[in-house]
Amino acid sequence: MSIFSKTGKQEMKLSEVVSLMSKLRLPISLVFTPVNLKEEKEKFLNSDVYEPVFKYRGVRNNNEEILKKLSSLKLITDVDPRISDFYIQLIASKNDSNILMNAVGNNELVTEMSYKKYGVPTPLLFRNASRILRGNTSGYNTIKSPVIKESDIFHYEKIKEVFNLVFEHFGLNDWQVQASSKIQKNGVKVGVKSKWVIMDPNIERSKFKLKKTLVHEVGTHVFRSVNGLNTKIEALSKPNLPKYLDIEEGLAIWNESNMNLLTLKNFKKSASFVYAVYIGEQLSFRQLYNALLAVFPKNTAFNITYRVKRGLGDTSYPGTYTKDIVYFRGFKKVKKALEKDKSLYEKLYAGKIDLKQCEWVDDGLIPKAKIVPSKQEWNDLFRKVGI
């Protein structure tokens, strides 16, 4: 049930809105990760007919109470009307996220809410993704996965050292690397609120993949967060409206491509989410997995299927979680926009903004980005840090 029928304040100052929103707890990725994933994957791969039944953890929070206080807001009185409208849309989006998070295990509601937040692939996007899965990458700058030597492999301490040198180079002295056993194997994740880059303490990265990680995680996610903080509009420094996410992840993949770091293997994976979501809602987990085996080995096929079926309960029934279409869809949007207007690249770094919000930079509503990476700067820095 929506909380937006409740009565509350219609006008607030931005500081009051930000204070309330900071108390929301919406760890959807954590909640949507099954507590029995390992066991269900093992059962699935050891059978030809078993369909996973996922179980999830709940989280305690005061989201309903907080959202009720924000439910009737019509105007933020001490900011430009565009910023006011942006925050009011953001409150509605956070309410949708709260409903989605609490829908975990409910196939029908997870599907409905993820469609509302992230949309579904268009037929054209599906056809484009299908061409990529066939290996037709004409017009895209992809490379074959390089051969990795043992001497090219770095471990946690060396990777941390490289990250710290990169932070130092760009003046990000308040950012740091933190190890966490809770992150997935070999995983790296940016925590924009804590200003931490969190990684698996047993992580291994080749020099090539470390370059890719730096360009994607620091060169996109961290830089846009840092520049967003400079706008004094806190929401532009961290995840906000769903449409921003297409540009966030699309720009990260575009940066990989521009730096000659986008492998065909990884590009196919981003396209596979579009393909899987498009065909997969009415398919069971097993049926979708079998379809993906035409292109991917079994573990990759399982992981892709899991990504678009996470959040569901009994996966023998229809349902899908559509969030991961943002990678390929976002890349297509960014590529098309930058081919039309190269000046957008610098504007996109003003914060965690979408393409439409680049007008805010043109109008002086938010300042220009302080940190904008260049290809030459990255290449010089890679040589300096030994990768």
Disulfide bonds with the S-S distance in Angstrom:
none
